Amino acid sequence: MKVTSLARNVRAPMIALVTLSLLNLLNYVDRYVVSSLVPFLEKPIDQGGLALTHVQSGLLFSAFLVVYMIAAPVFGLIADRFPRLHVLAAAVAFWSVLTLLGGFAWGFWSLLIMRAFTGLGEAAYASVAPAVLADEFPANKQSRAMAFFNAAIPVGAAIGFTLGGVVGSMYGWREAFFVAGGPGLFLALVIYFLRDPKRGAMDAHVVVNAPPKVRDAVSILFRPRWLWTTMGYALQTAGFGSLGFWTPTYLDQAWGLSVGSSSTMFGAIIVVTGITGTLAGGFLGDWWYQRNRTAHLWICGITSFLAAASIFFVLFAPNITAMWFGITLGSFFLVMSVGPVHAHLVHILNPAERGTGMALAILVLHILGDVPAVPMIGWIAQGSGWKTAYMSIPIFIFLAGLIWCGGAIYERRLHSRTSNSITHA
């Protein structure tokens, strides 16, 4: 009996990691399927499209994120009080149904409303999943766990690009929404029956507080460590979201590449660099963290500088091969920060407030990140052309690197003061 119980306890973290990673993948399939459908949605109505403008296309992405980021703190507070995975299962089922309904849209406003309310369902996963993983894996393995979980982001985005481009070209944009929405209903059932680990199970040295009240949640917004991490993440999200949403259209407009071929190529690059880059960042984070407690933010900062330089090169690439090389390098370095930044966020939050703290991070990183950035790039493209608009992306990422390096310096000084206090005690 004890052997069976031990085997179950060993398997449970990996089952949770794999299932939640699949959820993350589906979330980004749903989010980015719209990206490669933009050219189809912008076609005239008599050609099967909805006659959307560039700005309206950008608003589809931002409307989803507005609802998503507003709902996230609410789900965070709920998840810190109720069974987290039951809340998550209901949310997954809700967003999957709304994605399916997107295929029945008859105009801009109907599609906008359906895409916006999809954010209600997706708001639960980003606050709940990292908190659950932090209770399943010890600190010296969290960066790798977060990296594996977040490796699903570029893979899901790539599947979304490919699904939208291929299914949209062969069958139509409505069918792409139908394909994207179905698998979530099955996954919701699986998540409902997962074991919800004890809060703070991997934080034996930390006093697990009572669930945060609204006043406590607001106080998180003013903590310096949380602010340095989240503000850098907001600018990185502005760059990542804009790169993912607009690259197929940029390649179509600036390089004359067809949506189908460019979406497939970009999707393949995102899959390969997403897996290798995210896992490389996660393993590097765990290795360096055991030697330097500020390692997570240094990795985020340095890789952001490298990503910004690579994407800036894309704008002046002499040929298509060089352009794809720049996108590949930029994508690789960009995702290396994903595991370390999530590991750092859960590390600086008390176990009882992780759902709320992660949800507030979602609110800030989107309201200051891709929500304004994605439609802004569409607006710049309409007035000044795609080269000028696309140049905003490496600027966002470079600024993220500056903030994260500033946060790493702050962390080093904080640890130094703490060590000195202990020495003199």
FENRAPE-V806562 format. One record per helix or strand of 3 or more residues. SS is the DSSP state (A for helix, B for strand). FROM is the first residue (numbers start at 1). TO is the last residue. If there is no record, write none. Layout:
SS/FROM/TO
SS/FROM/TO
This chain:
A/2/41
A/45/47
A/54/79
A/84/102
A/108/134
A/139/170
A/173/192
A/214/220
A/224/255
A/259/289
A/295/314
A/320/335
A/337/347
A/351/384
A/386/424
